[in-house]
């Protein structure tokens, strides 16, 4: 069974930071200069590229294990993808507009991830004492009581200087219900709540809050008690420190980056035209609400089918033609028509903060999604101004998606109208291996040291325009022979 692994925050920047080594995980080489595995002309496959393409999307059964034969099939498949991309270019094929939008969107999402790294993670200051505290705290499961209040209710609580959660309902007159739940470290929660519970030593029966949930509501809470899991072995204690350090870096990077983004957005105002927005929302809701369950399950399907379809949904939404020239919103001293907003969405599909959206809440959720779209546009513009698009990591990401799409197009052309797809493609790949053998270099010594798992995973981002982490594994050959190219040492 495939398993979907969500990256709830942007801090898992595997494109720019090597994956961590841990038990039952792949061996990843951290030194960039020691990371090159294969070159096909000017195209490169690094050790990290190989592992990510094998580990973070499912591989077919004929190459899903860690034995040497299966690893060679996997490497041949990734090289085959590059060879078909070279053929695509030689034939002067052109990308469709949807494919161009996908490539651009992927590149710009990576630019924003690099912005987070450089303006968040890279600025985190070490704090060993706090990391040790977090290592202790993350073992706790808290039992909390809490209230979610409106802005008006929150102001009543603050004006009365209340110090106990139990006194709030009767004091503010609205009688909201007190809720109870258990919280573990890995659950989703507002950053402020995580900071209180796991980055300090909070007390029970103390009123904490208000913690902002969104623009309209805030939370007050008390700790009723907690249970603490005990680290017994040295390995468990070591892992607690590793997890604590990672969490410390993540929390502080996000706080630093939030301030950076706030400075980028300072003075920029977003207003919606009420009439046009309502028409736009009513029609767009049909895309996002109809068969929502089917769309969510499609997260596990191929990147090709899902992401191209996702872009086409908006760009082909003909019901908006009659209002395409009407102003939808005003942002940063400029009016944006429906058509101009749709053009932005083509490379940055809308991302809704709340996964549970009903017809009644869609208008507000759409406003948040559009606000996030324009925020991301400002971050992207800044990244271009800083020339991050010239960074080799970004260039390689753009090339990876181009090569993936090119090879998929070639595969479809070669197998059109046939039932023996893999056989035809594999035969074509064999011939291309011979044709391009003199420009292929493989560091076999490095390759033999790589270890893979046989666990099917789809690694995804949540709350990202493009959720799937890697292109799907290229099903192009089941050949395990490395009888082409040149053995080379890239050290």
Secondary structure, DSSP 8 states (H G I E B T S, - for coil): --EEEEE-STT--TTTS-----TTS------GGG-EEEEETTEEEEHHHHHHHHHSS---GGG-SSSHHHHHHHHHHHHHHHHHHHHHHHTT----HHHHHHHHHHHHHHHHHHHHHHHTGGG----HHHHHHHHHHTTEEEEEEEEEEEHHHHHHHHHHT---GGGHHHHHSS----EEEEE-TTS---HHHHHHHHSS---TT--EEEEESSSSEEEEEEEEEEEE----SHHHHHHHHHHHHHHHHHHHHHHHHHHHHHHHHTT--EEE-HHHHHHHHHHHHHHHHTTHHHHHHGGGS-HHHHHHHHHHHHHT-GGGGGGTTSEEEEETTEEEEHHHHHHHHHHS----S-S---TTTHHHHHHHHHHHHHHHHHHHHHHHHTTGGGSHHHHHHHHHHHHHHHHHHHHHHHHTT-S-HHHHHHHHHHHHHHHTGGGEEE-HHHHHH-------EEEEESSSSS-BSS-------------SSEE----
